[in-house]
Amino acid sequence: MKVIFRADASFQIGTGHIMRCLTLADELREKGVEVFFICRLLPGNLCGFVEQKGYPVHRLPYPGQPTDSVTHHTQLLGVNWQADAEETKTILKKDAGGIDWLVVDHYALDIRWETQLRPYTKKIMVIDDLADRPHDCDLLLDQNLYENMETRYQPLIPGHCLALLGPEYVLLRPEFKEVRRNLRQRDGTVKRILIFFGGSDPTNETAKALKAIQIINCPEVVVDVVVGSTNIYKEEIQQLCSARPNTCFYCQVENMAELMAVTDLVIGAGGTATWERCFLGLPSMTLIVAGNQADVTKAVAAKGAAWNLGWNEMVRPEILADLIKMAMSDPVVLRNMGLNAMQLMGEVLFNKENPVVQTLLEDKNAMV
């Protein structure tokens, strides 16, 4: 069985799409599936990182700005969708053995691109969380929580498409399941804080959070700061960490689950990390830094599983400092938030195989 992923990372896109695809790729590889990636050489790409994980990467060139605006996400692609489709076709045509699944995780690609690629793969899977454009796919995954979760994709996907919707289908690395088996019970006391705003953090919310913690002047609290290798502010952030006692700086870590397990409160953004935090019952203060995070952040907060601090540009370090102090002064609220977060995820992922992987493999078995 062969699966190809079409996804990108960049300073503008961030790293989340590639990271969740890698999570799925790892589980498929463990089942004997042959996997490779197609990625464009955008500024801040993760092609080298994906190769370090052991996956072949077909690199698409980055000529500059796109020549049209067929979708409002086109600027994320670096070219127009037609050019991307033709370049991807060229790669798929070289595979004599045939492609079983083409997995597409890209806001700039929609039904037009997918229809063009349909003849070159047996099945198409789309990973999405926007529900703002139609798709030509056989399987759709949206692992997020929304009020209209069950209906938002109905007019956007074909009738035969299987839709896997909600946190029970979230793509979590195996390390999170291992850590949860021995997870300590938090009492709401804050002795350790984790700051993580994703791999790229283009608006430098990490520095804002560090400045807020400096304002509240609590040197006894340990602070762990995690950034990605594509973070353009990482040197500045490392200097801020060096200026504060009990502060640890990490870049492109492999042990995020362990760091989350030992912390008492996280300050971060929405996105994939939301479900990692919930799975480990970690109370969180969440800033919205991108449009696709707004609805999910609000929905999780409505369940009492996180604090929604609103849009990042509205939260100055002084405001954030006051909010952190308020959180630290109410251990009962923090403890209940952690319990709500874990309850939101349920036990599905903890005890069973990844249902997304099962679906892909079952489809292959049906075709044999």
N, C-alpha and C positions, 0 to 999 in steps of 0.2 A: 504493500500500500504506500502511496506517495501523496504527501500534502505539501502545498506551496503557500506561503504567507506573503501577502502584499501589504506592507505597512511601512510607515516612515517615522523617524524621530528628527527633531530639529529644535533650534532655540525657540522657534515660534510654536511648534506643535507640542513640544515637551517630549517626555520619554515613555509616558503611560501606555501608548498603543503598542510599542515594541515590547515592553515589559510584560503586558498581559498575553501577548502572542507567544512570547518565550515560555511563559508558564504552561500554556496549552501544548506548545511544541515539546517541552520536556516530558510531559506525561505521554504524549503520543510516541515519542522516541523510546520510552521505556516499554511500550507495547510492540516494539519492532517496526514502527512506521518510519519510512524515510522522509525527512523534512528538509526543506531549504527555504530561503527567504529571497524576496525581491524588494530592494530598498533604493531610494533615490539619494544621491550624494548632496543632500541639503546641508546648509551650515548647521553644525551641531548634530549630525547624524550619528547613529550607533552601529554602523556597519562592522567596525572592528570589534566592538563588544559582542555582537551577535556571533561573529566568527570565533571569538575566544570561548564562547559557549559550545562550540563544536558544530556549528551549522554553516553550510555553504551559503554565501550571499552573492546574488547577482546584483551588481550595482548599476543603477540608471543614472545618466549624466544630469547635472544641474546647470542649465544654460543661463538661468537668471529668472526674471519675472515672466509669468504666463502671458500669452498673447491675447487672451480673451477672459471673460468672467462668467463661464457657463453656470457656475454655482457660486454662492457667496463665500464658499470655503476654498475656492480655486487657488488663492494665493498660498495656501498650505502645500500645494502640490508642486509648485515650481515650474510647471508646464501646463498646457491645456489638457483636458482629459483624453482627447483624441490621440495626442502624441504619446501620452502614458500608455494608452491601450495598445498602440502599435508596437511600442518598445517591449511591453509585457508579452504580447503575442510572439514576437521574435524569439524570446527566451523559451516560451512554452512549446513552440514548434520544434525545438531541438530535442525535446524529450520523446524518444521513440516508444518508451514503455507506457506512456499515458499518465495523466494526472487524475487521481481519484477525487481530491478536494482542493479547491482554490479558496483560501481563507482571506477575506478582504477586511481590513480594519483601517479605514481612512475616511475622514469627513468630506474629502473633496471628490470622492468617487460614488457613483450612484447607478441607477438602472441602465444608463447609456453605456457606461464602461463595462458593466457586468454582462450586458447582452452581447457586446463585442467579443468578450472572452469566453462566452458560453460554449462555442464549438471546441475549445481547447482543454476542457476539463469535464469530468463526469458530473461533478456536483460543485455548487458554490455555497460557501458559508459567509455570512456578513456579521461582523461584530460592530454594534452601533449603540449609541445612547442618546441620539438627538431626535430621532423620529421626525425628521424634517424633509425627507426626500424618498422617492420610491426606490425599490430594489428588485432585481431579478435574481432571487436566491432560493435555495432549497432548505436552508437552515439559517435562522437569525438568532443571535444571542445579544440580549441586553440585560446585564447583570445588576442593574440599578433599581432603586425603589422610587415609584411614582404613584400619585393618587389614581391616575388613569392607566396603570401599567398594563392591564389586560386588553385595552382597546386602542391604544395609541398607534399601533402598527397595522391595524386591520386594513386600512385603505392603501397601505404602502408596500405590501408584500403579496405575492401570488397565493392563490388558495391552497396550493399543495405545500407551501412552506411551513415547516415546523418552527414555531417561535418558542424559545426558551427565555423566559422573562422573570427577573427578580433576583434577589440576593442568594437564593438557594442554588443558583447556577454560577456564582461568582468564581472566577479563576484565581485560586489561591495556591501559592507554592507549598509543597509538602512540609516545609520547615514550620509553617504556621500550625499545621495539625499536630506536629510533634511537640511544639512548645505548649499548645493548649492542653495536651494530656497531663502536663505537670504544672499547670498554671496556678500561681499563688492567688489567694483570695485577698483582694484589696479592701482596705477599710476606709478609704477616702482621704487619708492623710497624704499630703504632697511632700515627698522627700526627693523626688527625682522628676524632672521635666524633659520631654523629648520635643525637639523642634525639627519638623520635616515638611517642606513645601514642594515635594516632588523633585524630579531630576534636574529640571532647568531653572525654575523659579525666576522668570524673566523680570519680575517687578521687585525682586529682592525683599520678599516678605521675611526671609530668614533673618536678615540684619535688623528689620523692624522688631521682630520678636525678641532678639537678643538685647536690643536697646531698652525694650519694655522691662525685661527682667533686671537689667542694670538699674532702672529707675526704682523698682520696688526694694532693692538692696537686701537680698536674702542670700548671702554668700554660702550659707550652710546647705542650700538646695543644690543638688547635682543637676547639671544641664548637659544633655547629649544633643549635639547638632549634626544632622545628616544632610549632605548635599550630593548631587550627582556630578559626574565628571564633566557634563556639559554646562554646568553653572558658571556663568561668566564672572560672578562676584565671589568665587570661592576663596581667593586670596584675601579679600577684604573681610570675609566672614571668619576665616581662620585667625586673622589678627584680632578681631573682636573676641573670639573665644580665648585667645591667649591672654587678653587683658582682664579676664574674669576668673576668679578661683573656681575650682570644682566644675570646670567646663571642658567637655571633650568634643573634639572636631573629628568627623568621619566623612570620607568622600567615597562614593560608589561602594557601599557596604554589601556584604553577602549575608549578613546576620541580622536583618531588620526585625525578624520575629523575636529574636533574643533581646534586642534593644527595647522593643515594645513591651515585652513581658516584664522587664524589671522597672519600667517607668510607672508613674502614678498619674501623669497628665500629659497630653500631647497638644501642641499648638501646630496647626497645619492647614492644608488646603483640602478641598474636596477631591474627587477622583477615585482611582483604584484604592488608594491608601485608606479611604473611608471604611471599606469592608474588611481590610486587614485589622484596623483598629477595633471595629465592632466584633470581629471574630474572637479577639483576645480580650474583650470586655474592657477596653481602654477608654476612659473618659477623655473627651477631646473638645478643644475650642477651635472651631473651623471658620476660616475666612474664605469667601468666594473670590476666586481669582480669574475665573473664565466662565463664559455664559453657560457652557454645558454642565457646570457644577451647581448652578443655582437651584434648580428644582430638586435635585437629589439632596443637597445640603438642607433645604427646608423640610423635606419629607423625613429625613433622619432625625432632625431636631424636633419635629412634631411628635415623634415617638419617644421623646425624652432620652435619646441615645447620643446626643451631642449638643453643644452650644453652637448656634448659628450666629456668628458675629457680623454677618452681612458682607457687603462688598469691601474688598481690601483697601480701596482708595479712601474710604470713609473712616478707616480705623488708624488713627495716629498712634505712635508709640505710647504717648501718655494715656490715651484711652485704653489701649491694650493692657497697660500696666495695671490700671484700676480693675479691669475685668479679671486679670490673673489673681490679683489680691482677693477679690470677691470669691473666686473659685476656691482658692486655698483656705479661706475662712469657713467653708461649709462642707466638711467631709461627708455628711449624710447625703447631700445632693450629688457629690462626686461618686460615692459608692452606688447609689441608685442608678446613676447614669451608666456606669459600667455594666450593671446587671441588665438594664434595658437594652444596651448595645448587644450584649451576648444573646439575649432572648430574641432580638430581631433577626439574628442569623439562624437560630434554631440548631438542631442537631444533624441536619441533612448532610452537611459537608464533613462533619466530624467522623461519622461512622461508615460512610459509603464512598465508593469510587466516584470520581468526578463525572457527573451526568453528561457533561458536554462531550467528554472523551468517549463515554459509553455510546452516545448517539452516533458519533462518527464511526466507531468500530462496528456497531450493529448494522449500520447502513452498508459497510463494506462486506460484512458476512452475508447480507441479504443478496448482494450482487454476485457472490461466488457461486 
